[in-house]
Amino acid sequence: MTQNIRETLAAVRPLLGGSAAFTAGNSLLGVVLPLRMEAADYPVALIGAIMAAYYMGLAFGGLRAKHVILRIGHIRAFSAFAALTAAVCLAYDFFFTPVAWVVLRVINGFCIAGMATSVESWLNERSSNETRGRVLGFYMLVFYLAIAGGQSLVNVAPVQSSDLLMLSSALIGLSLIPIAVTRLGKPDISNIRVLRVREIYAASKVGVVGAGVAGMLIGSFYALAVVFARQVGLSASEAAMFMSVVVLGGLGFQLPVGMLADRYDRRIVMSVILIAVGVSWWLLSLSFANGVPLIALMVMALAFGGAISSVYPLCVAQTFDRLDRRYYVAASGRLLMVYSIGATIGPLLASMLMSVFGPASFFVFESLIAITYAIFVLFRVKSAPQIPQGEREKFVPLPDISPAVMALDPRAEPEEKARDKPMEGQER
């Protein structure tokens, strides 16, 4: 078993290293930028709009980055995306104006989507049918740890200095090294099918709506949680720790949530988790008048991170239960597009509420979204029967950057006897 793990890691170690480097650099950037805008007394609504632009770029990159890769090749495309992203990191310091930062955030999101698509398709090319699921597991572990580690780097220098932007640029630039020095095959991403959102919605309303809700929850959190933390009195290092705890909660909850989702109706599991966290965060927002101990905030961050990080993979699994296997990669791309749209809208709405009603409304917004979606899912449970356990796909944790990672998902492997599942009509 140990030998198999070593052999699997040896085949993908450079790719995981490159992915860790640019994920950590981009994660650090996601903390530094709102902190700098908050220190410059930017209105919360403006901060939300600027941070939301990243997800607009991510959505556009999910649709168009593949064409860039096919035109110039994977290594050249990854190098171009990485170099442009590293330059963008430095440009934030030279062009400290709202309009410029909106443009830079769009470019930032597009390039990250392109880099992720390149790496994930390479990981698939380096994986066999037997090791694909294991490689996905390693990739998810690296993904979460790199995000948490990148956010913690905000403590190494003052936020208003250029050092953190230079560090972020350096990390993204370093991701080129393991890619450039490794002999990599040319993955084939030209055969990804296209599905319309309405076709997927006809098969799984819960999955499509949930992808948008997951984007609103996660997008608004990563865009504004640091601003919220600063407004309630946390230091920059405490705010970064708050963000990292949410990420680690997402990592720690994947296994238990997956076990519950595979055993019980995953719609009920998702609803219970979201209602519990939504109610607790609502109560926490009401308690800010009397002050909230840091430890209580961190415990809630851990639970909230586990809940919101489980919504998207649960929605993917819910959708796959109702599709034929040959449509999984195409459906994943459309769900990611819906997710990115939700992640663009979420920060805009949350920041407007915070600017009018104060930082406590951030909790209220997240709670309302979670509880409203949970109620919607429970109504779907009554109107659409559960698929028998033997016919359901297993829960698999997935990152929310590019659809190419679906090629690593064991559920997407072709089978000689694929189940016939509806593409149109009412959700079963």
HELIX and SHEET records of a PDB file:
HELIX    1   1 THR A    2  ALA A   39  1                                  38    
HELIX    2   2 VAL A   44  ILE A   72  1                                  29    
HELIX    3   3 HIS A   74  PHE A   94  1                                  21    
HELIX    4   4 PRO A   98  GLU A  125  1                                  28    
HELIX    5   5 ARG A  132  SER A  152  1                                  21    
HELIX    6   6 LEU A  153  VAL A  156  5                                   4    
HELIX    7   7 ASP A  163  LEU A  174  1                                  12    
HELIX    8   8 LEU A  176  ALA A  180  1                                   5    
HELIX    9   9 VAL A  197  ALA A  203  1                                   7    
HELIX   10  10 LYS A  205  GLN A  231  1                                  27    
HELIX   11  11 ALA A  236  ARG A  263  1                                  28    
HELIX   12  12 ARG A  266  LEU A  286  1                                  21    
HELIX   13  13 SER A  287  ASN A  290  5                                   4    
HELIX   14  14 LEU A  294  PHE A  320  1                                  27    
HELIX   15  15 ARG A  325  TYR A  327  5                                   3    
HELIX   16  16 TYR A  328  PHE A  357  1                                  30    
HELIX   17  17 ALA A  360  SER A  383  1                                  24    
HELIX   18  18 GLN A  389  GLU A  391  5                                   3    
HELIX   19  19 PRO A  403  LEU A  408  5                                   6    
HELIX   20  20 PRO A  410  ALA A  412  5                                   3    
END                                                                             
